[in-house]
Amino acid sequence: MNIEKRIEELGIFIPAASKPVAAYVPGVVAGDLLFISGQLPVFNGKLLYSGRAGQDLSLEDGQAAARTAVINCLAVLKDQIESWDNLVRVIKITGFVQSADSFHEQHLIINGASQLLLDIFGDRGRHSRAAVGVNALPLNAACEIEMICQIKR
């Protein structure tokens, strides 16, 4: 499967990996695992989705936020592995959703990210996952996603 072609067919733009805004690094390689720091739904330095799911954001907006955040994870992945051929598989994503107290569909929001990974990578994108509702996130972001991948070294 040609991943670059698949990304193009899906109309996705993978940006350059963003610079950290605090004392951490975007990704850490340990053996054949790459741990990608939490990414927000940011594009061109601008937060695209903010607020709480179930209060300020619709389910569809939340899913779009998760999709944007995981695209930023892919930017870090691409920066670390140089070629998509060096991705063995996505192991796990953890999604944090800023949620209203009565909102209980975090899993559906993070599905925006999960489905995109499947659409791009097929079976290599099939992963384990956690979808967690939280009271607040940095910059009032709608969601934050971190990812663990197995890579070729």
Secondary structure, 3 states (H helix, E strand, C coil): CCHHHHHHHCCCCCCCCCCCCCCCCCEEEECCEEEEEEECCEECCEECCECCECCCECHHHHHHHHHHHHHHHHHHHHHHHCCHHHEEEEEEEEEEEEECCCCCCHHHHHHHHHHHHHHHHHHHHCCEEEEEEECCCHHHECEEEEEEEEECC
